[in-house]
Amino acid sequence: MKKFLTLMVFMLAIGFSSQDALAQQRPEDTAKMKVAEITETLNLNGEQQRALFRVFVKKEAAYDKQVAGKDLNNASVLAAKKEIDATFEKELKATLTAEQYQKYKATIEK
């Protein structure tokens, strides 16, 4: 448990330090980094890694096209963001086991 918490703190620190870098990367690069971060934590198999990579690329590309750099107070932008997030969650649930999904949600909420 102590190692798990240490890993989570380390991942959060890396995540915060790479926020600016993520904003300038291609969706594929961002997706690869995110999948690599959660692979060990969730014990993903190869098929799940490939599926999550596609899911993250799809989400990042949609964000770049419809949300990034736009006013989040705008109703149409907010609706697009909610739709992208809902699609992402649906595809994430379909890819991960119930236990992995719970662990993922617990990890991102911290």
C-alpha positions as CSV (number, residue, x, y, z in Angstrom):
1,M,0.0,0.0,0.0
2,K,2.9,2.3,0.8
3,K,4.5,1.7,-2.5
4,F,1.2,2.3,-4.3
5,L,0.7,5.7,-2.5
6,T,4.3,6.6,-3.4
7,L,3.7,5.7,-7.0
8,M,0.5,7.8,-7.1
9,V,2.3,10.8,-5.6
10,F,5.1,10.4,-8.1
11,M,2.6,10.2,-11.0
12,L,0.8,13.3,-9.9
13,A,4.1,15.2,-9.6
14,I,5.0,14.2,-13.1
15,G,1.6,15.1,-14.3
16,F,1.7,18.6,-12.9
17,S,5.2,19.2,-14.1
18,S,4.3,18.1,-17.7
19,Q,1.2,20.2,-18.1
20,D,2.8,22.7,-20.4
21,A,4.5,20.0,-22.4
22,L,1.2,18.2,-22.9
23,A,-0.4,21.3,-24.3
24,Q,2.0,21.3,-27.2
25,Q,2.2,17.6,-28.0
26,R,0.4,15.6,-30.6
27,P,-2.6,13.5,-29.4
28,E,-0.6,10.3,-30.0
29,D,2.2,11.5,-27.8
30,T,-0.1,12.5,-25.0
31,A,-2.0,9.2,-25.3
32,K,1.2,7.1,-25.2
33,M,2.3,8.9,-22.1
34,K,-1.0,8.5,-20.3
35,V,-1.2,4.8,-21.2
36,A,2.3,4.3,-19.9
37,E,1.5,6.0,-16.6
38,I,-1.5,3.8,-15.9
39,T,-0.3,0.5,-17.3
40,E,1.6,-0.5,-14.2
41,T,-0.9,0.8,-11.8
42,L,-3.8,-1.1,-13.4
43,N,-1.8,-4.1,-14.6
44,L,-3.0,-3.7,-18.2
45,N,-2.5,-6.4,-20.7
46,G,-1.3,-5.7,-24.3
47,E,-4.8,-5.6,-25.8
48,Q,-6.0,-3.2,-23.1
49,Q,-3.0,-1.0,-23.7
50,R,-3.7,-0.8,-27.4
51,A,-7.4,-0.1,-26.8
52,L,-6.8,2.6,-24.3
53,F,-4.2,4.2,-26.6
54,R,-6.9,4.5,-29.2
55,V,-9.4,5.8,-26.7
56,F,-7.0,8.5,-25.4
57,V,-6.0,9.5,-28.9
58,K,-9.6,9.9,-29.9
59,K,-10.3,12.0,-26.7
60,E,-7.2,14.2,-27.1
61,A,-7.9,14.8,-30.8
62,A,-11.5,15.8,-30.1
63,Y,-10.4,18.1,-27.3
64,D,-7.9,19.8,-29.5
65,K,-10.5,20.3,-32.2
66,Q,-13.5,21.3,-30.2
67,V,-12.4,22.5,-26.7
68,A,-8.8,23.5,-26.4
69,G,-8.2,27.3,-26.3
70,K,-11.9,28.1,-26.3
71,D,-14.1,29.7,-23.6
72,L,-15.4,26.9,-21.3
73,N,-18.2,29.2,-20.3
74,N,-19.6,29.0,-23.8
75,A,-22.6,26.6,-23.8
76,S,-21.6,24.9,-27.1
77,V,-18.0,24.3,-25.9
78,L,-19.2,23.0,-22.6
79,A,-21.6,20.7,-24.3
80,A,-18.9,19.4,-26.6
81,K,-16.6,18.8,-23.6
82,K,-19.3,16.9,-21.8
83,E,-20.0,14.7,-24.9
84,I,-16.3,13.9,-25.3
85,D,-16.0,13.0,-21.6
86,A,-19.1,10.8,-21.7
87,T,-17.8,9.0,-24.8
88,F,-14.4,8.6,-23.2
89,E,-15.9,7.1,-20.0
90,K,-18.1,4.7,-21.9
91,E,-15.1,3.4,-23.9
92,L,-13.0,3.3,-20.8
93,K,-15.6,1.1,-19.0
94,A,-15.8,-1.2,-22.0
95,T,-12.0,-1.7,-22.1
96,L,-11.2,-2.1,-18.4
97,T,-12.4,-4.7,-15.9
98,A,-14.7,-3.4,-13.1
99,E,-11.8,-3.6,-10.7
100,Q,-9.4,-1.7,-13.0
101,Y,-12.0,1.0,-13.6
102,Q,-12.6,1.5,-9.9
103,K,-8.8,1.8,-9.4
104,Y,-8.5,4.2,-12.3
105,K,-11.3,6.4,-10.9
106,A,-9.7,6.4,-7.4
107,T,-6.4,7.3,-8.9
108,I,-7.6,10.3,-10.9
109,E,-9.8,11.6,-8.1
110,K,-6.7,12.1,-5.8
